[in-house]
Structures are given as C-alpha cells and as structure tokens.
Amino acid sequence: MKENIRMDPTLERAQTAFVPGVNIMENVDMDSIIWENARASEDWNVHVAYLDCSKAYDSVPQWLTRKALKTHGAPDDLGNLILRLDDVKGGRRVITQDGLTATITFGGMAQGEILSPTKFVYSQDPLVRWLSKHGKGYKVKIVYEGVDRMATVVSLHVCDDMNIYGGSLADLQHNLGIVSAFSKKTGLKLNGMKSAFMTTESEEGVEPAHCPTLDGEWHGGLNEYFVPNEGGENTIQAKGWDEAVRTLGIYMAASGCLQTLETVLEDKIEALMKSMAGQKLPIHMARGVFNTVLSPAIMYPLRDVAQRGRSDYLIEKMKQKPE
C-alpha cells in the first residue's frame, strides 16, 4: 500500500463513538434500517460481516497511536501521556461493562480508562476512511429532509466493533480484504468467536453456504484488489439471519425473530443480575449501568419486535402471564 489517505482533523462519520455532537447509537439505528430495506425487497440482498476486535484497547501499537494523533493535530504532550500509560504494568482497578469494578493485570491501556477510547478510535480512523473511499457498499433507500435518497453504506463502527456491508458476497469480500490488509499492517486483532456473517440471500433460519474470509493478500494500492484464501482459519462463521448477532456492542436478531429477541433479553438481564450478585450500587453508578447497558440492550430488541408488527404478541403474552 503505497498511498496515504489524507485525514482531516475530524473523525470519519462512519465511526460514531466519542464524536462530539454525534449520537453513539446512530449506527445501530442504521443497521436496523439496512435490514428492514433488505427484508422488504427481493432485489436488494445484503451481506454483512459483524466483526469484533480482540483486546482492542491494549493492542494498538505505539507507533500507530502517535502517528494517528499527530495527523489529527493532537499536541505532542497528549500523545506522550497516552503512550506513557501504555507502559503501566501490574494490576489496576477498572469499571467493567456492567458498571462494576474488577482488577486486571495485563500491560497497556485498559478498557475503562478515560483515554483508551481516544487512543483506539483515532488509531482506527485510517481504516474507516479507506473503507469509505474505496469500499464497495450496500445501497439503501433513506428519506432525508422529506426527500427519498439512495445511500451507500460500506461500514459502521463503534470503537472496537465494526459492521462491514456489501451488496454481494464479492463486494463484502473486497471490503473485508481492506480490513485484512489494515490488520496485517497495524497488528489489529479480530476476535473470531464474536464475529459472524449473515445475508438475506439465504432463507431465514438457513445458514449461508459460502462464507467470506479475512485470509488472503491485498494487491496494489488503496483502490486495488484482494485475493482471498478460502478455507483458512480466519473464515467468518455464518449464521442464519434469525439468530442473535453482536451489532456494534448490542445483541439483536437481524430478522426480528421474536423467539430470538426474547432469548436475547432474558440472557442479558440474567447475566447482569448474576454479575451484580445482590450488590447495591450508588445512584451515579446505577444510572450509568441503566443508560449504557440495560437501556440499549433492551430497547433495540423490543423496537425491532414492534417494527416487525409483533408487538401485539408481546401484549397478549403479558395478559396471559399468571398472577
């Protein structure tokens, strides 16, 4: 890759995490719109890879952190501070995703530390811009200011979670080739256990027969091509689109399958209650748990049920609940 993507001193809009004036949940909404569009049309199949970075907050190399921050105009003192935090060794106390505290022992900046999102989001920005400029996305109909428009979505990001889209399997594979090339260049690690591939090209409830991969070689400059190696260990595992999938940090069923959504809700609430183990949280921490964990985890699956016209089922089920 001989070319460089010029970066303005703002983040690419496909990344919504920690961007001033941008709702962090906008991309979750956009993913739902894409699936609604694909389910409503026989001619607009969508192919999606849901990717999750492994140890995202402590695996970004120092050279990438410094270069990314410098490109965005961050002062050298801020870069030096973040890189010094990388050198901290031993255990430390952090806030977990459930609002509780835990001790971690690995080196490097940890998830939950105040500057870790800054480090990761800015370091990933070159990938987001590469995808935006040279990716082959999915075309979706949207209404903007009362006017029907056609938008092309290549990727959506929230920190260490990313959704990669394509209007065909070949387009999706091209976009994943960009992710693969960036990963090899920077050392970005992907968590295969949390990654998944879905498409409306298969019947609901049926896993796709062919899957994309992150194995292969990128050839030429930024606007060239990727040659995949099929059958490698980095093949993205397929799921039927009635299954639950991690969508930018929130588990949902792309198809709106009611049974799947009920399971997602039950599992999330049960996991949270188990992790709290009867602990009483101070009001500020309880508020944070509700706003950042419970509210989005419950709101989006319930909304998808209603969008699919199944809210009446939930009402009837509540009526039938024994006293």
JOCOR-V875884 format. One record per residue. N is the residue number from 0. RES is the residue in three letters. PSI is psi as a letter, one per 40 degrees, with the letter a starting at -180 (* if undefined). NEAR is the number of other ideal C-beta (glycine too) atoms within 12 Angstrom. Layout:
N&RES&PSI&NEAR  N&RES&PSI&NEAR
This chain:
0&MET&h&25  1&LYS&e&11  2&GLU&i&15  3&ASN&h&15  4&ILE&h&25  5&ARG&h&15  6&MET&h&28  7&ASP&i&13  8&PRO&f&15  9&THR&i&19  10&LEU&i&34  11&GLU&h&33  12&ARG&e&25  13&ALA&e&38  14&GLN&h&37  15&THR&e&33  16&ALA&h&36  17&PHE&f&24  18&VAL&h&25  19&PRO&h&10  20&GLY&e&11  21&VAL&h&21  22&ASN&h&17  23&ILE&e&28  24&MET&e&26  25&GLU&d&23  26&ASN&d&36  27&VAL&d&35  28&ASP&d&29  29&MET&d&33  30&ASP&d&42  31&SER&d&36  32&ILE&d&29  33&ILE&d&42  34&TRP&d&42  35&GLU&d&27  36&ASN&d&30  37&ALA&d&35  38&ARG&d&31  39&ALA&e&19  40&SER&h&18  41&GLU&e&10  42&ASP&e&13  43&TRP&f&25  44&ASN&i&31  45&VAL&i&41  46&HIS&h&43  47&VAL&h&48  48&ALA&h&50  49&TYR&h&47  50&LEU&i&47  51&ASP&h&32  52&CYS&i&37  53&SER&h&22  54&LYS&f&24  55&ALA&d&36  56&TYR&e&36  57&ASP&e&35  58&SER&e&31  59&VAL&h&43  60&PRO&i&23  61&GLN&d&26  62&TRP&d&17  63&LEU&d&30  64&THR&d&39  65&ARG&d&26  66&LYS&d&23  67&ALA&d&35  68&LEU&d&32  69&LYS&d&23  70&THR&d&24  71&HIS&e&27  72&GLY&e&15  73&ALA&i&26  74&PRO&i&13  75&ASP&d&13  76&ASP&d&12  77&LEU&d&22  78&GLY&d&29  79&ASN&d&19  80&LEU&d&23  81&ILE&d&36  82&LEU&d&29  83&ARG&d&18  84&LEU&d&27  85&ASP&d&30  86&ASP&e&15  87&VAL&h&23  88&LYS&i&14  89&GLY&a&13  90&GLY&i&14  91&ARG&i&23  92&ARG&h&15  93&VAL&i&25  94&ILE&h&25  95&THR&i&23  96&GLN&e&25  97&ASP&e&29  98&GLY&e&27  99&LEU&i&26  100&THR&i&20  101&ALA&i&18  102&THR&h&15  103&ILE&i&25  104&THR&e&15  105&PHE&i&19  106&GLY&i&19  107&GLY&i&31  108&MET&h&35  109&ALA&i&33  110&GLN&h&30  111&GLY&d&25  112&GLU&i&24  113&ILE&d&17  114&LEU&e&30  115&SER&d&34  116&PRO&d&29  117&THR&d&30  118&LYS&d&41  119&PHE&d&42  120&VAL&d&38  121&TYR&d&39  122&SER&d&46  123&GLN&e&42  124&ASP&d&41  125&PRO&d&37  126&LEU&d&47  127&VAL&d&41  128&ARG&d&33  129&TRP&d&38  130&LEU&d&43  131&SER&d&30  132&LYS&d&26  133&HIS&e&31  134&GLY&i&36  135&LYS&g&31  136&GLY&a&33  137&TYR&h&40  138&LYS&h&25  139&VAL&i&33  140&LYS&h&22  141&ILE&i&21  142&VAL&h&13  143&TYR&h&12  144&GLU&f&7  145&GLY&e&7  146&VAL&h&10  147&ASP&h&11  148&ARG&i&13  149&MET&h&17  150&ALA&i&23  151&THR&h&25  152&VAL&h&40  153&VAL&d&41  154&SER&i&47  155&LEU&i&44  156&HIS&i&46  157&VAL&g&41  158&CYS&b&34  159&ASP&e&36  160&ASP&h&38  161&MET&i&46  162&ASN&h&48  163&ILE&h&50  164&TYR&i&51  165&GLY&i&39  166&GLY&e&33  167&SER&i&23  168&LEU&d&35  169&ALA&d&19  170&ASP&d&34  171&LEU&d&44  172&GLN&d&38  173&HIS&d&37  174&ASN&d&48  175&LEU&d&45  176&GLY&d&41  177&ILE&d&45  178&VAL&d&45  179&SER&d&37  180&ALA&d&33  181&PHE&d&38  182&SER&d&33  183&LYS&d&22  184&LYS&d&22  185&THR&e&30  186&GLY&e&21  187&LEU&h&32  188&LYS&h&26  189&LEU&i&36  190&ASN&h&25  191&GLY&d&24  192&MET&d&13  193&LYS&e&28  194&SER&i&35  195&ALA&i&38  196&PHE&h&40  197&MET&i&47  198&THR&i&43  199&THR&e&35  200&GLU&d&30  201&SER&i&27  202&GLU&i&16  203&GLU&h&25  204&GLY&e&19  205&VAL&h&18  206&GLU&i&22  207&PRO&i&31  208&ALA&d&13  209&HIS&h&22  210&CYS&i&31  211&PRO&i&43  212&THR&i&32  213&LEU&e&39  214&ASP&h&28  215&GLY&a&27  216&GLU&h&19  217&TRP&h&31  218&HIS&h&17  219&GLY&a&16  220&GLY&a&17  221&LEU&d&28  222&ASN&f&21  223&GLU&b&19  224&TYR&i&22  225&PHE&h&34  226&VAL&h&18  227&PRO&i&31  228&ASN&h&18  229&GLU&i&18  230&GLY&e&13  231&GLY&i&17  232&GLU&e&13  233&ASN&f&29  234&THR&h&26  235&ILE&h&42  236&GLN&h&26  237&ALA&i&28  238&LYS&i&33  239&GLY&i&27  240&TRP&e&37  241&ASP&e&30  242&GLU&i&32  243&ALA&i&34  244&VAL&i&39  245&ARG&h&35  246&THR&g&42  247&LEU&f&38  248&GLY&e&35  249&ILE&h&39  250&TYR&h&35  251&MET&i&43  252&ALA&h&41  253&ALA&d&48  254&SER&e&36  255&GLY&e&35  256&CYS&h&29  257&LEU&d&27  258&GLN&d&22  259&THR&d&30  260&LEU&d&38  261&GLU&d&24  262&THR&d&20  263&VAL&d&34  264&LEU&d&30  265&GLU&d&19  266&ASP&d&19  267&LYS&d&32  268&ILE&d&22  269&GLU&d&14  270&ALA&d&21  271&LEU&d&28  272&MET&d&17  273&LYS&d&14  274&SER&d&21  275&MET&d&22  276&ALA&f&12  277&GLY&e&8  278&GLN&i&17  279&LYS&h&10  280&LEU&i&22  281&PRO&i&13  282&ILE&d&11  283&HIS&d&12  284&MET&d&21  285&ALA&d&20  286&ARG&d&15  287&GLY&d&21  288&VAL&d&28  289&PHE&d&20  290&ASN&d&18  291&THR&e&24  292&VAL&c&31  293&LEU&d&27  294&SER&d&21  295&PRO&d&29  296&ALA&d&35  297&ILE&d&26  298&MET&d&26  299&TYR&d&35  300&PRO&d&41  301&LEU&d&29  302&ARG&d&28  303&ASP&d&39  304&VAL&d&31  305&ALA&d&21  306&GLN&d&26  307&ARG&e&29  308&GLY&f&14  309&ARG&e&25  310&SER&d&19  311&ASP&d&14  312&TYR&d&21  313&LEU&d&24  314&ILE&d&14  315&GLU&d&12  316&LYS&d&16  317&MET&d&11  318&LYS&d&11  319&GLN&e&10  320&LYS&h&9  321&PRO&i&6  322&GLU&*&4
